[in-house]
């Protein structure tokens, strides 16, 4: 179960996905599709990346395309901003 600073969200879930660069690859598959680049909070080496400047969303929301290929040494992760929970 994830932990949160402050109040736990009442709806949705903030999932985290990490990316490992190889100095050449710019496009990575997302675990969950998103509607637009602002649906992700992307952090690279501790700095928040700007949507539609540092990265964009491709393939109908299923891929993230970084403007510069991440390096092997880069620490990159994305937080899905309130992924919807589906109930059975």
N, C-alpha and C positions, 0 to 999 in steps of 0.2 A: 504494500500500500504506500503510495507516495506521501511525502510530508510537505507541508507548505508553511511559509512564513506568513503570519497573520491568519485570517480566517480561511478555512477549507472551502473551496468552491461548492456551491449547492448543486450546480448542474455542470455537466461536462467533466473533462479530465485533461490535465496538461501533460501529455505524453512527451518524452524526450527521445530524440534519435541522434546518434553520433555518426560522423562521417570521417573516413580516413583517406587523406589525399595521397596522390602518387606523383605529384609535380606536373602531370599532363591532363588528367581527367577533370572535366569541368561539370559534367552532368551526372547526377546521382539519383537513384530511384528513391522516392519517398515511401515510407511505411504506410501512410494514409494520404489519400488525395486531398488537396486543398482547393478552395475556390479562387484564391489570389495570393500574391506574395505577402500581404499583410497578415495572413492567417498563421504565419510562422514568425517566431522570434529566433533569429539565427545569430549565434555568437561564435566568433573566431578569435582564438587566443585572448579571450577575456573582453573583446570589443564587440558591441552589438553592430551587426551589419545593416545597411539601409536597403529596404525592399526596393526592387526595380532599379537599383543602382549597383549594389554589390552582388545581387543575385536576382533571378527571376524564376517564374514557374513555367514549366514546359509540359508538353504531352497531356493536355487537358487536366493539369493539376497533379499528375502522378510523378513528376520529376522536378528537381531543383537544378538550376543552371547558374553556376557561379561565374561572375564576370572575369575572374582570374582563377586558374587552376590551383586548388589548394596544395600546399607542400606536404611532404611526408611528416614534417615536424609540426604542422598546424594542428591545434586542438579545436575541432569544430563540432558544434551540436546545434540542433534546432528544437524548439519547444513548440508543439502544436497548441495554438491558443484556444483552448476550450473544445477539444475534440468531443463530438457528440457521442453520448452513450445510448446505445439502442437496447431497449428492454424486450425480452422474448414475449 
